[in-house]
Amino acid sequence: MRRSGAFARQVLLVRVGRRDPQVESAGALVRPEPHYLDDFRPEESYGLGRLTTAELGAVVPVSPAIGPTGAVDADGPAMSIPLLPGERSTARRLKFALVNACTVASLILGLLAIFQAMHGDVRVAAYCLIACVAFDGLDGALARRLGVASPFGAQMDSLADMCSFGLAAPVVVYASLVGSVSTPAATVACALVAACAAIRLARFNVSPKDGRFFCGVPTTMAAAVLALAVLIGLPVSGTVHVAGVALLAFAMVSSFPYAKLARLIKLPPWVWLAPVIGALLDVRLTFAVLVVGYLVSGPLLWLRQRRAV
């Protein structure tokens, strides 16, 4: 206790121009203020001259240096973490640039969708959203195929998704709802999409990944559904449309498991034959049935897992 009290006085008490006999009796040497700037040693004038490295680090935290491999190097100079881990050859850098170009393209198309929606070209804006979905799937597939997946790419993809699917999609939907529903109702529904998309992306970044199911509806699929609904023009009232938008927003932040597209593609061919025939007969009804069926599949899978436990 006595030693820790002396250490506290060393850090907090500053005696300028004279020595404090009480501090000296505790073993702390406080030097007088230097008369020349060249002789000024701040660590000694504040009573820190005799502190060890560990004690000084407890008082004045110092950021550790990051080595080229990402490890902490306490003795080396501070270095930034490379954006592309592993071998940094010209070929890998070009592949890395190509993948991130797809991500940037998705972001720019999201901005273009917002601009088009502001000018009243809702259908063009919806097509831009569909292009965002395509580029979003392309950058991830290329990163895995070319072997240039990186933490930077994952964060960049998340930020682009927030722009394209968390902001552009609600703006396009809002532009499509103008005139059919009240402004407050459209505002609340679209704000829910933006908020739930942000929560969904943040949770995805910090949660362990499951190779079979999504936890909640992914933002990419939600944006695709909203864009297709605008393009198809579902024959429903404005109230039903707003309720569907709000339901899709809550599905993004739900804990229900939803199958990934890779699992859906592996279904037997005859399963895909039904929606193809249905689309030829009535594309709107087929689209509504597929969307509702996918949303209901999450709670059904959740109940099945609960019963299995």
C-alpha positions as CSV (number, residue, x, y, z in Angstrom):
1,M,0.0,0.0,0.0
2,R,2.8,2.4,0.9
3,R,4.7,1.7,-2.4
4,S,1.5,2.2,-4.5
5,G,0.8,5.5,-2.7
6,A,4.3,6.7,-3.5
7,F,3.9,5.7,-7.1
8,A,0.6,7.7,-7.3
9,R,2.3,10.8,-5.8
10,Q,5.1,10.4,-8.4
11,V,2.5,10.5,-11.2
12,L,0.1,13.1,-9.9
13,L,2.2,15.6,-7.9
14,V,4.4,18.0,-9.7
15,R,6.5,20.3,-7.8
16,V,8.2,23.0,-9.9
17,G,11.3,24.9,-8.7
18,R,11.9,23.1,-5.4
19,R,11.9,19.7,-3.8
20,D,9.0,18.5,-1.8
21,P,10.4,16.9,1.4
22,Q,7.3,14.7,1.8
23,V,7.7,13.3,-1.7
24,E,11.5,12.8,-1.1
25,S,10.8,10.9,2.1
26,A,8.7,8.5,0.1
27,G,11.5,7.8,-2.3
28,A,10.3,10.0,-5.2
29,L,12.7,12.4,-6.7
30,V,11.1,15.5,-8.3
31,R,13.6,17.7,-10.2
32,P,13.3,21.4,-10.4
33,E,12.2,23.1,-13.5
34,P,15.1,23.4,-16.0
35,H,16.4,26.8,-17.0
36,Y,17.1,25.9,-20.6
37,L,14.8,24.4,-23.1
38,D,17.4,22.1,-24.5
39,D,17.8,20.4,-21.0
40,F,14.1,19.9,-20.6
41,R,13.2,16.3,-19.9
42,P,9.4,16.0,-19.3
43,E,9.5,12.4,-18.1
44,E,11.9,13.4,-15.3
45,S,10.3,16.8,-14.4
46,Y,7.0,15.0,-13.8
47,G,8.6,12.4,-11.5
48,L,8.6,9.6,-14.2
49,G,12.3,9.3,-14.6
50,R,12.6,6.2,-12.4
51,L,9.5,4.4,-13.7
52,T,9.9,1.0,-15.4
53,T,8.6,0.4,-18.9
54,A,5.6,-1.5,-17.5
55,E,4.8,1.2,-15.0
56,L,5.1,3.9,-17.6
57,G,2.9,2.0,-20.0
58,A,0.2,1.9,-17.3
59,V,0.3,5.7,-17.0
60,V,0.8,6.7,-20.7
61,P,-0.6,4.0,-23.0
62,V,1.5,3.6,-26.2
63,S,0.0,2.0,-29.3
64,P,1.9,-1.1,-30.2
65,A,3.7,-1.4,-33.6
66,I,2.1,-3.7,-36.1
67,G,4.6,-5.9,-38.0
68,P,4.2,-6.9,-41.7
69,T,2.5,-10.1,-40.7
70,G,-0.1,-8.4,-38.5
71,A,1.7,-9.4,-35.3
72,V,2.3,-6.9,-32.5
73,D,6.0,-5.8,-32.4
74,A,6.6,-3.8,-29.3
75,D,10.1,-2.9,-30.3
76,G,9.7,-2.1,-34.0
77,P,8.3,1.0,-35.7
78,A,4.6,1.5,-36.2
79,M,3.4,0.0,-39.5
80,S,0.0,-0.2,-41.2
81,I,-1.7,-3.5,-41.8
82,P,-1.5,-4.4,-45.5
83,L,-4.8,-4.5,-47.4
84,L,-3.9,-7.6,-49.2
85,P,-2.5,-10.4,-47.0
86,G,-0.2,-13.0,-48.3
87,E,2.0,-12.7,-51.4
88,R,1.9,-9.2,-52.9
89,S,2.7,-9.9,-56.5
90,T,1.5,-7.8,-59.4
91,A,-0.9,-10.5,-60.5
92,R,-2.5,-10.8,-57.1
93,R,-2.8,-7.0,-56.8
94,L,-4.6,-6.8,-60.2
95,K,-7.0,-9.5,-59.0
96,F,-7.5,-7.7,-55.8
97,A,-8.2,-4.5,-57.7
98,L,-10.7,-6.2,-59.9
99,V,-12.7,-7.6,-56.9
100,N,-12.8,-4.3,-55.2
101,A,-13.8,-2.6,-58.5
102,C,-16.9,-4.8,-58.5
103,T,-17.6,-3.6,-54.9
104,V,-17.2,0.1,-55.9
105,A,-19.4,-0.5,-59.0
106,S,-22.2,-1.8,-56.7
107,L,-21.8,1.3,-54.5
108,I,-21.9,3.7,-57.5
109,L,-24.9,2.0,-58.9
110,G,-26.6,2.4,-55.5
111,L,-26.0,6.1,-55.7
112,L,-27.3,6.2,-59.3
113,A,-30.4,4.5,-58.1
114,I,-31.0,7.2,-55.6
115,F,-30.4,9.9,-58.2
116,Q,-32.9,8.3,-60.6
117,A,-35.5,7.9,-57.9
118,M,-35.2,11.6,-57.0
119,H,-35.9,12.5,-60.7
120,G,-38.9,10.2,-60.8
121,D,-37.4,7.4,-62.9
122,V,-38.4,4.6,-60.5
123,R,-38.1,1.8,-63.0
124,V,-34.6,2.8,-64.0
125,A,-33.7,3.1,-60.3
126,A,-35.0,-0.5,-59.7
127,Y,-32.9,-1.8,-62.6
128,C,-29.9,-0.1,-60.9
129,L,-30.7,-2.0,-57.7
130,I,-30.8,-5.3,-59.6
131,A,-27.3,-4.5,-61.0
132,C,-26.1,-3.8,-57.5
133,V,-27.3,-7.3,-56.5
134,A,-25.4,-8.8,-59.4
135,F,-22.1,-6.9,-58.6
136,D,-22.5,-7.7,-54.9
137,G,-22.6,-11.4,-55.7
138,L,-19.8,-11.1,-58.3
139,D,-17.2,-9.6,-56.0
140,G,-17.6,-12.3,-53.3
141,A,-17.4,-15.1,-55.9
142,L,-14.4,-13.6,-57.6
143,A,-12.6,-13.0,-54.3
144,R,-13.0,-16.7,-53.4
145,R,-12.1,-17.9,-56.9
146,L,-9.0,-15.8,-57.3
147,G,-7.8,-16.3,-53.7
148,V,-7.7,-12.6,-52.8
149,A,-10.3,-12.6,-50.0
150,S,-9.3,-10.2,-47.2
151,P,-10.7,-8.4,-44.1
152,F,-10.5,-5.1,-46.1
153,G,-12.6,-6.6,-48.8
154,A,-15.2,-7.8,-46.3
155,Q,-15.5,-4.4,-44.7
156,M,-15.6,-2.6,-48.1
157,D,-18.4,-5.0,-49.2
158,S,-20.3,-4.2,-46.0
159,L,-20.1,-0.5,-46.5
160,A,-21.2,-0.8,-50.2
161,D,-24.1,-3.0,-49.1
162,M,-25.2,-0.3,-46.7
163,C,-25.2,2.3,-49.4
164,S,-26.9,0.1,-52.1
165,F,-29.3,-2.0,-50.0
166,G,-29.6,0.0,-46.8
167,L,-30.1,3.5,-48.4
168,A,-30.8,3.2,-52.1
169,A,-33.4,0.5,-51.8
170,P,-35.6,2.4,-49.2
171,V,-35.3,5.5,-51.4
172,V,-36.5,3.7,-54.5
173,V,-39.3,2.1,-52.6
174,Y,-40.3,5.5,-51.1
175,A,-40.4,7.0,-54.6
176,S,-42.6,4.1,-55.8
177,L,-45.0,4.6,-52.8
178,V,-45.5,8.3,-53.3
179,G,-49.1,9.1,-54.2
180,S,-50.5,5.6,-53.2
181,V,-50.0,5.9,-49.4
182,S,-49.6,8.7,-46.9
183,T,-46.2,10.2,-46.5
184,P,-45.7,9.3,-42.9
185,A,-46.6,5.6,-43.6
186,A,-44.1,5.4,-46.5
187,T,-41.4,7.2,-44.4
188,V,-41.8,4.8,-41.5
189,A,-41.7,1.7,-43.7
190,C,-38.6,2.8,-45.6
191,A,-36.8,4.0,-42.4
192,L,-37.4,0.5,-41.0
193,V,-35.6,-1.0,-44.0
194,A,-32.6,1.3,-43.6
195,A,-32.3,0.7,-39.8
196,C,-32.8,-3.0,-40.0
197,A,-30.3,-3.3,-42.9
198,A,-27.7,-1.5,-40.8
199,I,-28.4,-3.8,-37.8
200,R,-28.3,-6.8,-40.1
201,L,-24.9,-5.9,-41.6
202,A,-23.3,-5.1,-38.3
203,R,-24.6,-8.3,-36.7
204,F,-23.3,-10.3,-39.7
205,N,-19.8,-8.8,-39.4
206,V,-19.4,-9.8,-35.7
207,S,-21.3,-13.2,-35.8
208,P,-19.9,-16.6,-36.6
209,K,-20.6,-17.7,-40.1
210,D,-22.9,-20.7,-40.9
211,G,-22.3,-22.3,-44.3
212,R,-25.8,-23.6,-44.6
213,F,-28.2,-20.8,-43.4
214,F,-28.4,-17.1,-43.0
215,C,-29.5,-15.6,-39.6
216,G,-32.4,-13.5,-40.9
217,V,-33.0,-12.5,-44.5
218,P,-29.8,-11.1,-46.1
219,T,-29.9,-7.4,-47.2
220,T,-29.0,-8.4,-50.8
221,M,-32.1,-10.6,-51.1
222,A,-34.3,-8.0,-49.4
223,A,-33.2,-5.4,-51.9
224,A,-33.7,-7.7,-54.8
225,V,-37.3,-8.4,-53.6
226,L,-38.0,-4.7,-53.3
227,A,-36.6,-3.9,-56.7
228,L,-38.5,-6.7,-58.4
229,A,-41.7,-5.7,-56.7
230,V,-41.3,-2.2,-58.1
231,L,-40.6,-3.5,-61.6
232,I,-43.4,-6.1,-61.6
233,G,-45.9,-3.7,-60.1
234,L,-47.8,-6.0,-57.7
235,P,-51.6,-5.4,-57.9
236,V,-52.0,-4.7,-54.2
237,S,-53.2,-1.7,-52.2
238,G,-50.8,0.8,-50.8
239,T,-51.5,-0.4,-47.3
240,V,-50.6,-4.0,-48.1
241,H,-47.4,-2.8,-49.9
242,V,-46.3,-0.8,-46.8
243,A,-47.0,-3.8,-44.6
244,G,-45.0,-6.0,-46.9
245,V,-42.0,-3.6,-46.8
246,A,-42.1,-3.5,-43.0
247,L,-42.4,-7.3,-42.7
248,L,-39.3,-7.7,-45.0
249,A,-37.4,-5.2,-42.8
250,F,-38.2,-7.1,-39.6
251,A,-37.3,-10.4,-41.4
252,M,-33.7,-9.0,-41.9
253,V,-33.1,-8.7,-38.2
254,S,-34.9,-11.8,-37.1
255,S,-33.1,-14.9,-35.7
256,F,-34.9,-17.3,-38.1
257,P,-32.6,-19.5,-40.3
258,Y,-33.0,-18.9,-44.0
259,A,-31.4,-21.1,-46.6
260,K,-28.5,-19.7,-48.7
261,L,-28.8,-19.5,-52.5
262,A,-26.2,-22.2,-52.9
263,R,-28.4,-24.7,-51.1
264,L,-31.5,-23.6,-53.1
265,I,-29.6,-24.1,-56.4
266,K,-28.9,-27.7,-55.4
267,L,-32.6,-28.5,-55.2
268,P,-33.9,-31.1,-57.7
269,P,-34.6,-29.7,-61.2
270,W,-38.3,-30.5,-61.0
271,V,-38.6,-28.2,-58.0
272,W,-37.5,-25.2,-60.2
273,L,-39.8,-26.3,-63.0
274,A,-42.9,-25.2,-61.0
275,P,-41.9,-21.5,-60.6
276,V,-40.7,-21.3,-64.2
277,I,-44.1,-22.5,-65.5
278,G,-45.9,-20.2,-63.0
279,A,-43.9,-17.2,-64.2
280,L,-45.0,-18.0,-67.8
281,L,-48.7,-18.0,-66.6
282,D,-48.7,-15.2,-64.1
283,V,-45.4,-13.6,-63.1
284,R,-46.9,-11.5,-60.4
285,L,-48.6,-14.3,-58.6
286,T,-45.6,-16.5,-58.9
287,F,-43.3,-13.8,-57.5
288,A,-45.6,-13.2,-54.5
289,V,-45.9,-17.0,-53.7
290,L,-42.1,-17.4,-53.9
291,V,-41.5,-14.4,-51.6
292,V,-44.1,-15.5,-49.1
293,G,-42.8,-19.0,-49.2
294,Y,-39.2,-18.0,-48.5
295,L,-40.3,-15.7,-45.6
296,V,-42.3,-18.5,-44.0
297,S,-39.5,-21.0,-44.4
298,G,-37.5,-19.3,-41.7
299,P,-40.0,-19.8,-38.9
300,L,-40.7,-23.4,-40.1
301,L,-37.0,-24.2,-40.0
302,W,-36.7,-22.6,-36.6
303,L,-39.6,-24.7,-35.2
304,R,-38.0,-27.9,-36.7
305,Q,-34.7,-27.2,-35.0
306,R,-36.4,-26.5,-31.7
307,R,-38.3,-29.8,-31.9
308,A,-35.0,-31.6,-32.8
309,V,-33.4,-30.3,-29.6
